[in-house]
Amino acid sequence: MISKTLIKEFETLLGAENVKTQEADRMAYAYDAAVLPPVLPALVLKPVNSEVLGKTIRLCNDNSIPITVRGAGTNLSGGAIPLSDGVVLLTAGMNRILEINEADLYAVVEPGVITAKFAAAVQAKGLFYPPDPGSQAVSTLAGNVAENAGGLRGLKYGVTKDYVMGMDFFDVNGDLIKNGSRTVKCVTGFNLAGLMTASEGCFGIFNQIILKLIPPPAAQKAMMAVYNTQEGSSQTVSDIISSKIVPCTLEILDNFTIRAVEDFAHAGLPTDAASLLLIEVDGHPAQVAEEAEKVEAICRKNGCTRFQAAQSAEERNRVWEARRAALSALARLRPTTVLEDATVPRSKIPHMVKAINDIAKKYSLTIGTFGHAGDGNLHPTILTDKRDKAEWVRVEKAIDDIFDVALSLGGTLSGEHGIGIAKSRYLANEIGASSIAYCRKLKKAIDPNNILNPGKVIGV
């Protein structure tokens, strides 16, 4: 219970309008996009500048109040679910793009900047910020960094961590910590920016982030390959990569997902296809033409029944927007949607696709599978109703099996969604008890009062 006196201190510091005390207001911040029970925070705080942010963190630490930082709440692993005696700290009030440097190819942003708005602002300057998580229309850049978000272009361009040049962040005492720089090279001090990336809010709270920008590709070509079998499409993915071709994007959708997306987006997808690949190559025009020709040959060798290239930017955008709508399309079909992101080495995609289908049959579940096949990151999406207790037991067993298979194939529990609460119980299966113990020692040293997103990732 946070005392009235302390609430008054927060109101004096942040302004009463930036301290939410009413239960109805706090309930909006009790959950994220994971299928987990909501937890009502004691307070919701919204700092609007750096000075206030640092002082707010110090005040929380001095009073041992747990802090859960929240951007847009799109987290899929429970990382933004607070503690009942803690506060939710909103970054939405710090949402300025401070600099886009066209000469040195970097940008400086505050934590609450929306990803898609930032990418558009960069594009308007003739530059390119590649990370494109599916939630980019609403997700924030600090949330992307905290989760090391990926996206459709991760295969060729990498994920968020590959664009973090530096940052300043507040430690648990409210002191400003600086790391990295605006230079291409920087080895000054420890790599704290690397530690903070994918830290899920457990080590500090972002104040400003320096992000790398690159020139945009000169040309691009989007293609769709249609298959009568999932085996053919998944083998194509493996063959494209082993042929030393790295597309910008290489996405896979199964029949169930295709039909759901087409019903939702009306993008002209072939609803009779067992599976399809959405592929884009980019770069120098000559390279694009050569790679597109090679990709088509590989697709046809693996049984592609129809291959077509987008004839206009409008057609290209329509198909990619449809792919981005896959989760929304599937979520309409049942009351509960469980989206996973088990990731395997790319050569193991055919094995993983088959395993997911076998698991769906074993537990009599509906699983729509789509994802970033080119980087091994599949999204098996279980459609269910959590109120059906018997079915939910089968869902949990299916999730266990999916993770077991992914790890047995040399994969990982999460390619881009994080560990949070949802996957923390599986963590030892991947990294081992000694690794978890090491992380706990690190957390204890950095955050002795354990107020920074406690209970997430490593279970404390």
C-alpha positions as CSV (number, residue, x, y, z in Angstrom):
1,M,0.0,0.0,0.0
2,I,1.4,3.4,-1.0
3,S,0.7,6.0,1.6
4,K,-1.4,9.1,0.8
5,T,1.7,11.2,1.8
6,L,3.8,9.5,-0.8
7,I,1.1,9.8,-3.4
8,K,1.1,13.5,-2.7
9,E,4.9,13.6,-3.2
10,F,4.4,12.0,-6.6
11,E,1.7,14.5,-7.5
12,T,3.9,17.4,-6.5
13,L,6.8,16.0,-8.6
14,L,4.9,14.9,-11.7
15,G,1.8,17.0,-11.6
16,A,-1.5,15.5,-10.3
17,E,-2.7,14.9,-13.9
18,N,0.2,12.5,-14.4
19,V,-0.5,10.4,-11.4
20,K,-3.4,8.0,-11.9
21,T,-5.0,6.8,-8.6
22,Q,-8.5,5.7,-9.6
23,E,-9.0,2.0,-10.1
24,A,-10.7,2.4,-13.5
25,D,-7.7,4.4,-14.8
26,R,-5.2,1.9,-13.3
27,M,-7.0,-1.1,-14.8
28,A,-5.9,-0.2,-18.3
29,Y,-2.3,-0.9,-17.2
30,A,-2.9,-4.2,-15.4
31,Y,-2.1,-6.4,-18.4
32,D,-0.2,-6.7,-21.7
33,A,-0.8,-8.7,-24.8
34,A,0.2,-12.0,-23.1
35,V,-2.5,-14.5,-22.0
36,L,-1.9,-14.0,-18.3
37,P,-4.0,-12.7,-15.4
38,P,-4.1,-8.9,-15.0
39,V,-2.6,-7.3,-11.9
40,L,-3.8,-3.9,-10.8
41,P,-0.9,-1.6,-10.0
42,A,-1.1,0.7,-7.0
43,L,-0.3,3.8,-9.1
44,V,0.4,4.8,-12.6
45,L,3.0,7.5,-13.2
46,K,3.7,9.5,-16.3
47,P,7.0,11.5,-16.2
48,V,7.2,14.1,-19.0
49,N,10.9,14.9,-19.0
50,S,14.3,13.5,-18.0
51,E,14.6,15.4,-14.7
52,V,11.2,14.2,-13.5
53,L,12.0,10.7,-14.7
54,G,15.2,10.4,-12.6
55,K,13.6,11.8,-9.5
56,T,10.6,9.5,-9.8
57,I,12.9,6.5,-10.0
58,R,14.8,7.6,-7.0
59,L,11.6,8.2,-5.0
60,C,10.4,4.7,-5.8
61,N,13.7,3.2,-4.8
62,D,13.9,5.1,-1.6
63,N,10.5,3.6,-0.7
64,S,11.1,0.1,-2.1
65,I,8.3,0.5,-4.6
66,P,8.5,-1.9,-7.6
67,I,8.5,-0.2,-11.0
68,T,7.2,-1.7,-14.2
69,V,8.0,0.5,-17.2
70,R,5.3,0.5,-20.0
71,G,5.4,1.8,-23.5
72,A,2.4,0.7,-25.5
73,G,1.8,-2.6,-23.7
74,T,2.2,-4.8,-26.8
75,N,4.5,-7.2,-24.9
76,L,3.6,-10.8,-25.5
77,S,5.3,-12.5,-22.6
78,G,3.9,-10.7,-19.5
79,G,6.9,-8.3,-19.2
80,A,4.6,-5.3,-18.7
81,I,2.4,-6.8,-16.1
82,P,3.0,-5.0,-12.8
83,L,3.0,-6.0,-9.2
84,S,0.0,-5.1,-7.1
85,D,2.1,-3.0,-4.6
86,G,4.0,-1.4,-7.5
87,V,3.8,1.4,-10.0
88,V,3.5,1.4,-13.7
89,L,5.8,4.0,-15.2
90,L,4.6,5.3,-18.6
91,T,7.0,6.5,-21.2
92,A,4.3,8.0,-23.4
93,G,5.0,11.5,-22.1
94,M,8.6,11.4,-23.4
95,N,8.1,11.0,-27.2
96,R,10.3,13.4,-29.0
97,I,12.6,12.6,-31.9
98,L,15.5,14.8,-30.8
99,E,17.7,14.5,-33.8
100,I,18.0,12.8,-37.2
101,N,21.5,13.3,-38.4
102,E,21.7,12.9,-42.1
103,A,25.5,13.4,-42.3
104,D,26.5,10.8,-39.7
105,L,23.5,8.4,-40.1
106,Y,22.1,8.3,-36.6
107,A,19.1,9.5,-34.7
108,V,18.5,10.4,-31.0
109,V,15.1,9.6,-29.6
110,E,13.2,9.6,-26.3
111,P,11.8,6.3,-25.1
112,G,8.1,6.9,-26.0
113,V,8.6,7.5,-29.7
114,I,6.3,5.2,-31.8
115,T,8.3,2.9,-34.0
116,A,6.4,3.5,-37.3
117,K,6.3,7.3,-36.8
118,F,10.1,7.2,-36.3
119,A,10.6,5.1,-39.4
120,A,8.4,7.5,-41.4
121,A,10.3,10.5,-40.2
122,V,13.6,8.8,-41.1
123,Q,12.3,7.9,-44.5
124,A,11.3,11.5,-45.1
125,K,15.0,12.4,-44.8
126,G,15.9,9.8,-47.4
127,L,17.2,7.3,-44.9
128,F,16.2,3.9,-43.6
129,Y,15.5,2.4,-40.1
130,P,15.0,-1.4,-40.9
131,P,13.6,-2.9,-37.7
132,D,9.8,-3.4,-38.3
133,P,8.1,-5.4,-35.5
134,G,4.5,-6.4,-36.2
135,S,3.4,-4.0,-33.5
136,Q,5.3,-1.0,-35.1
137,A,2.1,1.1,-35.5
138,V,1.8,1.4,-31.8
139,S,4.9,0.0,-30.1
140,T,7.6,2.3,-28.8
141,L,11.3,2.4,-29.5
142,A,12.3,1.9,-25.9
143,G,10.0,-1.2,-25.8
144,N,11.7,-2.4,-28.9
145,V,15.1,-2.1,-27.3
146,A,14.0,-3.6,-24.0
147,E,12.7,-6.7,-25.9
148,N,15.2,-6.6,-28.7
149,A,12.3,-6.6,-31.1
150,G,12.6,-8.2,-34.6
151,G,10.3,-8.0,-37.5
152,L,9.8,-9.0,-41.1
153,R,13.1,-7.5,-42.3
154,G,15.2,-9.2,-39.6
155,L,16.6,-11.9,-42.0
156,K,18.7,-9.4,-44.0
157,Y,18.9,-6.3,-41.8
158,G,19.0,-7.8,-38.3
159,V,17.0,-6.8,-35.2
160,T,16.8,-3.8,-32.9
161,K,20.1,-4.6,-31.1
162,D,21.9,-4.1,-34.4
163,Y,20.9,-0.5,-34.6
164,V,21.5,0.6,-31.0
165,M,24.7,2.8,-31.0
166,G,24.3,4.1,-27.4
167,M,22.0,5.5,-24.8
168,D,21.6,7.2,-21.5
169,F,19.4,5.5,-18.9
170,F,18.6,6.0,-15.2
171,D,19.9,3.4,-12.7
172,V,17.8,2.4,-9.7
173,N,19.1,5.4,-7.7
174,G,17.9,7.9,-10.4
175,D,21.4,8.6,-11.6
176,L,22.0,9.1,-15.3
177,I,24.3,6.5,-16.9
178,K,25.8,7.1,-20.3
179,N,27.1,4.5,-22.7
180,G,27.9,4.2,-26.4
181,S,28.2,7.2,-28.7
182,R,27.3,8.8,-32.0
183,T,30.4,7.4,-33.6
184,V,30.5,4.2,-35.7
185,K,33.1,2.8,-33.4
186,C,33.1,3.1,-29.6
187,V,34.8,0.8,-27.0
188,T,34.7,3.2,-24.1
189,G,33.9,1.3,-20.9
190,F,31.7,-1.8,-20.6
191,N,29.0,-2.5,-23.2
192,L,26.1,-1.3,-21.0
193,A,24.0,-0.5,-24.0
194,G,24.3,-4.2,-24.9
195,L,23.3,-5.2,-21.4
196,M,20.2,-2.9,-21.5
197,T,19.1,-4.3,-24.8
198,A,16.7,-7.2,-24.2
199,S,16.9,-6.6,-20.5
200,E,13.1,-6.3,-20.2
201,G,13.3,-3.4,-17.8
202,C,15.3,-5.3,-15.2
203,F,18.5,-3.1,-15.1
204,G,17.5,0.5,-15.7
205,I,15.1,2.9,-17.4
206,F,15.8,4.5,-20.8
207,N,16.1,8.2,-21.1
208,Q,17.5,8.7,-24.6
209,I,18.5,6.2,-27.3
210,I,21.0,6.6,-30.2
211,L,19.9,4.6,-33.2
212,K,21.9,3.8,-36.4
213,L,20.4,4.6,-39.7
214,I,21.3,3.4,-43.2
215,P,20.7,4.3,-46.8
216,P,17.6,2.8,-48.3
217,P,17.9,0.0,-50.9
218,A,17.9,1.3,-54.5
219,A,15.4,-1.3,-55.7
220,Q,13.2,-4.1,-54.4
221,K,11.0,-6.9,-55.7
222,A,8.2,-8.6,-53.8
223,M,7.1,-12.1,-54.8
224,M,4.6,-14.7,-53.7
225,A,5.1,-18.5,-54.1
226,V,2.1,-20.8,-53.7
227,Y,2.4,-24.5,-52.6
228,N,0.1,-27.5,-52.3
229,T,2.1,-28.8,-49.4
230,Q,3.8,-27.2,-46.3
231,E,6.8,-29.5,-46.9
232,G,7.5,-27.8,-50.2
233,S,7.3,-24.2,-48.8
234,S,9.4,-25.0,-45.7
235,Q,12.1,-26.8,-47.8
236,T,12.2,-23.8,-50.1
237,V,13.1,-21.6,-47.1
238,S,16.0,-23.8,-46.2
239,D,17.2,-24.1,-49.8
240,I,17.1,-20.3,-50.4
241,I,19.3,-19.7,-47.4
242,S,21.7,-22.5,-48.2
243,S,22.0,-21.0,-51.8
244,K,23.7,-18.0,-50.2
245,I,20.7,-15.7,-51.0
246,V,19.6,-13.4,-48.2
247,P,16.2,-11.9,-49.0
248,C,15.1,-8.8,-47.2
249,T,12.0,-10.7,-46.1
250,L,11.0,-14.4,-46.3
251,E,7.6,-15.1,-44.6
252,I,5.6,-18.3,-44.4
253,L,1.8,-18.7,-43.9
254,D,-0.1,-22.0,-43.6
255,N,-3.6,-22.5,-45.1
256,F,-5.5,-21.7,-41.9
257,T,-3.7,-18.4,-41.6
258,I,-4.0,-17.6,-45.3
259,R,-7.8,-18.0,-45.1
260,A,-8.1,-16.0,-41.9
261,V,-5.9,-13.1,-43.3
262,E,-7.8,-13.0,-46.6
263,D,-11.2,-12.9,-44.9
264,F,-9.8,-10.0,-42.8
265,A,-7.7,-8.0,-45.3
266,H,-9.1,-9.0,-48.7
267,A,-5.6,-8.8,-50.2
268,G,-6.1,-11.4,-52.9
269,L,-4.3,-14.3,-51.2
270,P,-4.9,-17.8,-52.6
271,T,-7.2,-19.4,-50.0
272,D,-6.8,-22.9,-51.6
273,A,-3.0,-22.9,-51.0
274,A,-1.7,-25.3,-48.4
275,S,1.1,-22.8,-47.8
276,L,2.6,-19.7,-49.3
277,L,5.8,-17.8,-49.1
278,L,6.0,-14.0,-49.3
279,I,9.5,-13.0,-50.4
280,E,11.2,-9.7,-51.0
281,V,14.7,-9.1,-52.3
282,D,16.3,-5.6,-52.4
283,G,19.5,-3.9,-53.2
284,H,21.1,-2.7,-56.5
285,P,18.7,-3.2,-59.4
286,A,21.0,-5.8,-61.1
287,Q,21.4,-7.8,-57.9
288,V,17.6,-7.7,-57.3
289,A,16.9,-9.0,-60.8
290,E,19.5,-11.8,-60.4
291,E,18.3,-12.9,-56.9
292,A,14.7,-12.8,-57.9
293,E,15.4,-15.2,-60.8
294,K,17.3,-17.6,-58.5
295,V,14.6,-17.5,-55.9
296,E,11.9,-18.3,-58.5
297,A,13.9,-21.3,-59.7
298,I,14.3,-22.6,-56.1
299,C,10.6,-22.2,-55.5
300,R,9.6,-24.1,-58.6
301,K,12.1,-26.9,-57.8
302,N,10.3,-27.4,-54.5
303,G,6.8,-27.7,-56.1
304,C,5.6,-24.1,-56.2
305,T,2.4,-24.2,-58.2
306,R,2.2,-20.5,-58.8
307,F,4.8,-17.7,-58.6
308,Q,4.0,-14.1,-59.1
309,A,5.8,-10.8,-58.5
310,A,4.1,-7.6,-57.4
311,Q,3.5,-5.3,-60.4
312,S,3.2,-2.1,-58.4
313,A,4.1,-0.5,-55.1
314,E,0.4,-0.6,-54.3
315,E,0.2,-4.4,-54.8
316,R,3.4,-4.9,-52.8
317,N,2.1,-2.9,-49.9
318,R,-1.3,-4.5,-49.9
319,V,0.3,-8.0,-49.5
320,W,2.7,-6.9,-46.8
321,E,0.0,-5.2,-44.9
322,A,-2.0,-8.3,-45.1
323,R,0.9,-10.3,-43.6
324,R,1.2,-7.8,-40.8
325,A,-2.4,-8.4,-40.0
326,A,-2.0,-12.1,-39.5
327,L,-2.3,-12.0,-35.7
328,S,-5.3,-9.6,-35.8
329,A,-7.0,-11.9,-38.3
330,L,-6.4,-15.0,-36.3
331,A,-7.4,-13.3,-33.0
332,R,-11.0,-12.7,-34.4
333,L,-11.7,-16.4,-34.5
334,R,-11.6,-17.6,-30.9
335,P,-11.8,-15.8,-27.5
336,T,-8.2,-16.6,-26.6
337,T,-5.1,-16.3,-28.9
338,V,-1.8,-17.7,-27.8
339,L,1.0,-16.4,-30.0
340,E,4.4,-18.1,-29.6
341,D,7.7,-17.4,-31.2
342,A,9.8,-20.6,-30.9
343,T,12.8,-20.1,-33.2
344,V,15.1,-22.7,-34.7
345,P,18.1,-22.7,-37.0
346,R,16.9,-22.0,-40.5
347,S,17.8,-25.4,-41.9
348,K,15.4,-26.9,-39.3
349,I,12.3,-25.0,-40.5
350,P,10.9,-28.1,-42.3
351,H,11.3,-30.2,-39.1
352,M,9.7,-27.5,-36.9
353,V,6.7,-27.0,-39.2
354,K,6.0,-30.7,-39.2
355,A,6.3,-30.9,-35.4
356,I,3.8,-28.0,-35.0
357,N,1.3,-29.8,-37.2
358,D,1.9,-33.1,-35.3
359,I,1.4,-31.3,-31.9
360,A,-1.9,-29.7,-33.2
361,K,-3.2,-33.2,-34.1
362,K,-1.9,-34.7,-30.8
363,Y,-3.8,-32.3,-28.6
364,S,-6.8,-31.7,-31.0
365,L,-6.0,-27.9,-31.2
366,T,-6.3,-25.3,-33.9
367,I,-2.8,-23.9,-34.6
368,G,-2.3,-21.3,-37.3
369,T,1.4,-21.1,-38.2
370,F,3.1,-18.1,-39.8
371,G,6.3,-16.2,-39.2
372,H,9.7,-15.0,-40.2
373,A,10.7,-18.3,-41.8
374,G,13.9,-16.9,-43.3
375,D,15.4,-16.4,-39.8
376,G,13.9,-19.5,-38.3
377,N,11.3,-17.5,-36.3
378,L,7.9,-19.2,-36.5
379,H,4.7,-18.0,-34.8
380,P,2.6,-21.0,-34.0
381,T,-0.7,-19.4,-32.9
382,I,-3.1,-21.4,-30.8
383,L,-6.7,-20.5,-31.1
384,T,-8.6,-21.5,-28.0
385,D,-10.9,-20.4,-25.1
386,K,-9.2,-20.2,-21.8
387,R,-12.6,-20.6,-20.1
388,D,-12.6,-24.2,-21.4
389,K,-10.6,-25.8,-18.7
390,A,-10.0,-29.1,-20.4
391,E,-8.9,-27.5,-23.6
392,W,-6.6,-25.1,-21.8
393,V,-4.8,-28.0,-20.2
394,R,-4.1,-29.3,-23.7
395,V,-3.0,-25.9,-24.8
396,E,-0.4,-25.8,-22.0
397,K,0.9,-29.2,-22.9
398,A,1.1,-28.2,-26.5
399,I,3.2,-25.2,-25.6
400,D,5.5,-27.4,-23.5
401,D,6.0,-29.7,-26.5
402,I,6.6,-26.8,-29.0
403,F,9.4,-25.5,-26.7
404,D,10.8,-28.9,-26.2
405,V,11.0,-29.5,-30.0
406,A,12.5,-26.1,-30.6
407,L,15.3,-26.7,-28.1
408,S,15.9,-30.2,-29.3
409,L,16.6,-28.7,-32.8
410,G,19.1,-26.3,-31.4
411,G,16.6,-23.4,-31.2
412,T,15.6,-20.9,-28.6
413,L,12.5,-20.2,-26.5
414,S,12.0,-16.7,-28.0
415,G,13.2,-15.1,-31.1
416,E,11.7,-11.7,-30.4
417,H,8.9,-11.7,-27.8
418,G,11.1,-12.0,-24.7
419,I,10.8,-14.2,-21.6
420,G,8.9,-12.1,-19.1
421,I,6.7,-14.2,-16.9
422,A,5.2,-16.5,-19.5
423,K,8.5,-18.3,-20.4
424,S,10.6,-17.9,-17.2
425,R,9.8,-21.4,-16.1
426,Y,11.4,-22.8,-19.2
427,L,14.5,-20.7,-19.1
428,A,16.7,-23.3,-17.3
429,N,15.9,-25.8,-20.1
430,E,17.8,-23.5,-22.5
431,I,20.5,-21.8,-20.6
432,G,21.0,-23.9,-17.4
433,A,20.8,-23.2,-13.7
434,S,24.3,-21.7,-13.4
435,S,23.5,-19.1,-16.1
436,I,20.3,-18.1,-14.2
437,A,22.3,-17.9,-11.0
438,Y,24.8,-15.6,-12.7
439,C,22.0,-13.3,-14.0
440,R,20.5,-13.2,-10.5
441,K,23.8,-12.1,-9.0
442,L,24.0,-9.4,-11.6
443,K,20.5,-8.2,-10.9
444,K,21.1,-8.1,-7.2
445,A,24.2,-6.0,-7.6
446,I,22.5,-3.5,-9.9
447,D,19.1,-3.4,-8.2
448,P,19.6,-4.4,-4.5
449,N,16.0,-3.5,-3.5
450,N,14.7,-5.5,-6.5
451,I,12.3,-2.8,-7.7
452,L,13.1,-2.9,-11.5
453,N,10.4,-5.2,-13.0
454,P,10.8,-7.8,-10.3
455,G,9.8,-11.4,-11.1
456,K,10.5,-11.1,-14.8
457,V,12.8,-13.3,-16.9
458,I,14.9,-14.9,-14.1
459,G,12.0,-15.3,-11.7
460,V,13.1,-12.9,-9.0
